[in-house]
Amino acid sequence: MSETLLDVQGMSCPLPVLRANRALRGLPAGARLRVLATDAAAVADFQAFCHETGHALLAWSEENGVFSLVIRRKSD
């Protein structure tokens, strides 16, 4: 399945999560969203977001201050 990219670099909490939530609503169940963020709290924020919403945080990594997070949209 393809992956949608959401670049929220330079934005701080809560904007990255809010933008990701909006993007996920427009995707079909099971679709993947890759989020690029520079907010230091991004990993914790997205872990909490996924726990609360039922989406799955599949992976995350950090390189040169940019966090890359992969989220799978929950099934409806």
GILIN-V997332 format. One record per helix or strand of 3 or more residues. SS is the DSSP state (a for helix, b for strand). FROM is the first residue (numbers start at 1). TO is the last residue. If there is no record, write none. Layout:
BEGIN
ss | from | to
SS | FROM | TO
SS | FROM | TO
END
This chain:
BEGIN
ss | from | to
b | 3 | 7
a | 15 | 25
b | 32 | 37
a | 42 | 53
b | 56 | 63
b | 66 | 72
END
